[in-house]
Amino acid sequence: MCPLNRKLARQEAFRDLLRTENLKALLFIGNTAVGPGFCGDFRCVAGNRIIFYRQVVLIFPDSESVLFAGSEIQRQAAARNSSVSDCQFS
């Protein structure tokens, strides 16, 4: 897993991209897959290993990112492990 400073640097790079391209948000959807497949490796965006189902991260240009998890247990794990500070159950 990546060190926290690298994860935060990635999020800042995403924010720079959003500002440069004048985009409102980036949406990342991850599942339990890791690696270079269709879903990619969600850990490089959120810094959290998904253990069940899916998670979604929204990155905004001028505000904190938000992570949505499908269960309260996943939300708690994401809140402990993720580089995203706002983790919600949905």
Buried (B, 14 or more C-beta within 10 A) or exposed (E): EEEEEEBEEBBEEBBEEBEEEEEEBBEBEBBEBBEEEEBBEBBBBBBBBBEEEBBBBBBBBEEEBBBBBBBEEBBEBBBEBBBBEBBEEE
